[in-house]
Amino acid sequence: KACDEINTKQYLDTAFATGSNVERVKAVIDKWISKTPIKYIKKYKFEGVDLFFKNLRDNDKIIAIFSEYPIVEKLEALNLKADVLVCATDREVNRFKPDTKGLEVAVKKMHLTSDECLYIGDREDKDKKCAESLSMQYLIKTSVKLNKFYTFSNFSELNNQITKSL
């Protein structure tokens, strides 16, 4: 399902920038982004995220995840399930954030419109910009409260805010 174009480009660009070769870059990324974190990821699971997913499910909300990197193994390691999974490297996306294509694909797969969705991210520079480009409501997970946009610091806090409105 991955698109060769964006996958190849990200490795070529990194190899060029670091003076390395593509095979070496792929090996390092595979080890440190794809494989090694999986065995540790559960230990760093956000507190309250299980209850957050449960509350969404209990209220018949669709859970979609748009990630720049493959997410299936990470979700399995975290024991979390989503209804829709979209990756930047999927053929139908082939773009990294803040390009909106991946978010558009996720919205379409949910059979919703962007104004019916709430996008939750953790990067102001990418996630906020992506959501705003589609006029989608959003929240950014950050420990720093900024008045410029909506933020939350942990999923327990978010559970309290969201469940009041469900």
C-alpha positions in Angstrom: 0.0 0.0 0.0 3.0 2.3 0.4 3.8 4.7 -2.4 7.3 4.2 -3.9 7.6 7.9 -4.8 7.5 9.5 -1.4 9.3 6.6 0.3 12.1 6.8 -2.2 12.3 10.6 -2.0 12.5 10.7 1.8 15.4 8.2 1.8 17.2 9.9 -1.1 16.8 13.4 0.5 18.2 12.1 3.8 21.1 10.2 2.2 22.0 13.3 0.2 21.7 15.6 3.3 23.9 13.3 5.4 26.4 12.2 2.8 25.3 8.6 3.3 23.8 6.0 1.0 20.2 5.1 0.6 20.6 1.5 2.0 22.2 2.8 5.2 19.5 5.4 5.7 16.8 2.8 5.2 18.5 0.5 7.7 18.8 3.2 10.3 15.2 4.4 9.9 13.9 0.8 10.0 15.7 0.1 13.2 15.1 3.4 15.1 11.7 4.4 13.7 10.0 1.1 12.9 11.4 -1.7 15.0 13.2 -0.6 18.2 10.4 1.7 19.5 7.8 -1.0 19.3 9.2 -2.9 22.3 9.2 0.2 24.4 6.1 2.1 23.2 3.7 0.6 25.7 5.7 2.0 28.6 5.3 5.5 27.2 1.6 5.3 26.3 -0.2 8.5 27.2 -2.1 8.3 30.4 -5.8 8.4 29.8 -5.7 7.4 26.1 -7.4 4.1 26.7 -10.3 5.8 28.5 -10.4 8.4 25.7 -10.7 5.8 23.0 -13.3 3.9 25.1 -15.4 7.1 25.6 -15.3 7.8 21.8 -16.4 4.2 21.1 -19.1 4.3 23.8 -20.5 7.4 22.0 -20.4 5.9 18.5 -17.6 8.2 17.3 -15.3 7.1 14.5 -11.6 7.0 15.4 -9.3 7.7 12.5 -5.5 8.1 12.6 -3.5 10.0 10.1 0.2 9.4 10.6 3.3 10.3 8.6 4.7 6.8 9.5 3.2 3.4 9.4 1.0 3.0 12.5 -0.4 -0.6 12.5 2.3 -2.2 14.7 2.4 0.8 17.0 -1.4 0.6 17.6 -1.1 -3.2 18.2 1.7 -2.6 20.8 -0.5 0.0 22.5 -3.5 -2.2 22.4 -5.5 0.5 20.6 -7.9 0.2 17.7 -8.9 2.7 15.1 -11.6 2.5 12.5 -9.6 4.3 9.8 -5.8 4.3 9.3 -4.1 6.7 6.8 -0.4 7.0 6.4 1.4 9.7 4.4 3.1 7.0 2.4 -0.1 5.4 1.3 -0.5 5.5 -2.5 -3.6 7.7 -2.3 -1.8 10.3 -0.1 1.9 10.4 -1.1 2.4 13.6 0.9 3.7 14.6 4.3 2.0 17.0 6.7 1.2 19.9 6.6 -0.1 19.0 3.2 -3.8 18.2 3.7 -4.1 15.2 1.4 -3.8 12.6 4.2 -6.4 14.3 6.3 -8.7 14.6 3.3 -8.4 10.9 2.6 -9.2 10.1 6.3 -12.3 12.3 6.3 -13.4 10.7 3.0 -12.9 7.2 4.4 -15.0 8.1 7.4 -17.8 9.4 5.1 -17.8 12.7 6.9 -17.0 16.3 6.1 -14.1 18.2 7.7 -16.5 20.3 9.8 -17.8 17.1 11.4 -14.4 16.1 12.6 -12.0 17.0 15.4 -8.3 16.6 14.6 -6.0 15.9 17.5 -2.3 16.4 16.9 0.9 17.2 18.8 2.7 19.6 16.4 1.7 23.1 15.9 3.8 23.5 12.8 2.3 20.6 11.0 -1.0 19.4 12.7 -2.4 22.8 13.4 -1.6 24.0 9.9 -3.1 20.9 8.3 -6.4 21.2 10.2 -6.7 24.9 9.7 -6.2 24.5 5.9 -9.4 22.3 5.9 -11.3 24.5 8.4 -11.3 21.6 10.8 -11.6 21.9 14.5 -8.4 20.8 16.2 -6.6 20.3 19.5 -2.9 20.2 20.0 -1.3 18.1 22.8 1.4 20.2 24.4 2.6 21.0 27.9 2.7 24.7 27.0 -0.6 26.4 27.0 -0.7 28.9 24.1 -3.5 31.3 23.6 -3.2 31.2 19.8 -5.0 27.9 19.5 -6.6 25.1 21.4 -4.4 22.9 23.5 -4.5 20.1 26.1 -1.7 18.7 28.2 -2.9 15.1 28.8 -5.6 12.7 27.8 -7.1 12.7 31.3 -7.8 16.4 30.9 -9.1 15.9 27.4 -11.4 13.1 28.6 -13.0 15.6 31.0 -13.4 18.2 28.4 -14.7 16.0 25.6 -17.0 13.7 27.5 -19.0 16.8 28.7 -19.8 17.6 25.1 -20.5 14.0 23.8 
